[in-house]
Amino acid sequence: MTTTTTIPQAKNAALSLRLLEHQNRYLESTLDLWDRLVDFDDEMLDNGHRVWSKIHLGTLDPGAAALAYRSETELDEIRAQCRCLALENEFAINGHENRISYVVGEGHVYKVSPKANRNVDPDVLEDAKAVIDEFVESNRWHARQQETRHRLDRDGECFYRLFVDPESGLLRVRFVEPEQVRTPTRLAGDKNVRYGIRHKPKDVETVLAYYVGNEEVAAADVQHRKANCDFTAPRGVPTFFPVRKNLARAAKILRNMSTVAEIQAAIAMVREHLSGSQTTVQQYVSQMADVQASDQTTGRTRTYREYPPGTIIDHGPGTKYTFPAAGIDISRYVRALQAELRAIASRLCMPEFMLSSDASNANYSSTMVAEGPAVKMFERLQAGMIWDDLVVLKQALTAAAAAGRLPADILDQVDLDADGPIVRTRDRLKDVQADQVLVGAGAMSVPTLASRHGLDYSVEQGQIDAQQERETGYAGDPEDEKPEDGDGEPEDETGS
């Protein structure tokens, strides 16, 4: 079939061509103009991403220069980036899990004891301990602690909302998503409301209420834990925010390194035919093939040749064999990856193996010693978490007291304390011997000794009494109690 072009069509084509030429000349002149201009924000950019921001102190709140965000939208973006890392980046996931393991571990042990110089009824102590145990069980506290640590690192903050059952006096804790805490549109111009938080006028540290989904919730019903920020900052900053680019680069290095190795390992050799036409090369390949198969998708014929172990290849003149895999030097990429991981570990005050799970470059026993940076950091995080937890536990006792389960002045009678898992490496025998010396000198109680080693003293004491009762028929110290005969006198050793 022959296509005939008419004169009007030819004219239209010519006009379109001329229009395209004029557009190209205009575009070239525009690009040339932009090349002669200077962008004064170039020094604030890094790979196309803005890393420096212009700060005009006259238009920002006091202390805003120290914030990583300037609006709720920027805070949402920061949180989204770090959530993506926590979900997809294997090194970030490992860092999160290790921080949970060392700060929370197998859980914290809580103790209820009388305040100094107070005589407290033992039944009150037992009732208070029962309330704490009920709170821990009903709120799945160990799992909630792990998620709390994860949220603090991933989001930079964690919100608890507290609910009290008026009948049982049980305090229930529920998480609030940080993106739910926002300033309502109707309060956009209120100077005492920032980032969904109402504070006392001229005192940003005294919080009066939180706005959760446009609902105003009293500050007493919310606990807000912040990380990596000042007291005056309204919201926290994710732990991995400063090293988010390092984490992304580390993942890309690993991906690219694995891809290159996979491709090069998949190509066993390349056979170069230094002379001959394409037809002769195809004939040679067909002649040397052991198997030929047709690809139903592309219609092409694939040729395969078997190379058993120890194969010796003979080829005719004009053929050259090269083996790409022989030139791979993976160690260069590994060193670059380790450098990125060290930068990330420096931000977290953690050894590199806690990100890569590779202990070949670090000795655990020399890293996790009492004066090691990681140990100090984990113990500091533990102390902060225990302090926040005890605030909630005291509210649990107060709620139980309001329901009549405990005396109204319960917090004036008892003290709460907690012990986290021991972080540092230790010589167990030496630790126990040192604790025995302190107990013998009256500087430490037996319940404290038990809690230091992850034991619940009341539970262990009950099991000890039960074991004695099974073995001797009575509980307690054998020297304090002996079986009596019918006259009420202890039997002698012969039973007479």
Secondary structure, DSSP 8 states (H G I E B T S, - for coil): ------HHHHHHHHHHHHHHHHHHHHHHHHHHHHHH---TTGGGEETTEE------TTTS-TTGGG-S-SSHHHHHHHHHHHHHHHHH-HHHHHHHHHHHHHHTTT--EEEEEE-TT----HHHHHHHHHHHHHHHHHTTHHHHHHHHHHHHHHHSEEEEEEEE-TTT--EEEEEE-GGGB---GGGTT-TTEETTEEEETTEEEEEEEEEETTEEEEGGGEEEEE-SS-TT-SS---TTGGGHHHHHHHHHHHHHHHHHHHHHHH---EEEESSS-HHHHHHHHHHH-SEEEE-TTT--EEEE----TT------TTEEEE-GGGG--HHHHHHHHHHHHHHHHHHHT--THHHH---TT--HHHHSSTT-HHHHHHHHHHHHHHHHHHHHHHHHHHHHHHTTSS-TTHHHHEEEEEE----S---HHHHHHHHHHHHHTTSS-HHHHHHHTT--HHHHHHHHHHHHHHHHSS-S-TTT---B-TTSSB--TT--
